[in-house]
Structure formats: C-alpha cells, structure tokens
Amino acid sequence: MADIGVDSVSLQCEQRIVIKFLVKEGTPVVEIVKRLKAVFEKDNLSTSTIYEWAKRFKDGRISVADQ
C-alpha cells in the first residue's frame, strides 16, 4: 500500500473527512460548522457546503471524494 503524505490531501478533503467523522458521532451540523470555522478559519468550506456534505454522509455516502 502506498504511503500518502498529509500534504497530498486537499484542505477540502480534510474537512469532508472531519464532517464524515462528526456526522457518524452524531454531532449536530451547527456544531460541525462552528468547529470547522474555528479550526480552518478562512480556509473552511462554506456553511452551505458543510450542510450538503453532512446530509450526504447522513444519507449513507461513504466516499469523501468530490464527485
């Protein structure tokens, strides 16, 4: 298996991974938005995009790839 470095993962993908994890934990989307904005500051996904990805993961999406 290839070793991928942290630099090879985009900021958007990192945030989608976090959203997926927090959705699986049952974290409310309002809290996910707040936490992402606190950590990623100006580089965070838009609020509407965070809600969209949270819905996808709640609906059973597995992949974090942007397709």
Order of alpha helices (4+ residues) and beta strands (2+ residues): alpha-alpha-alpha
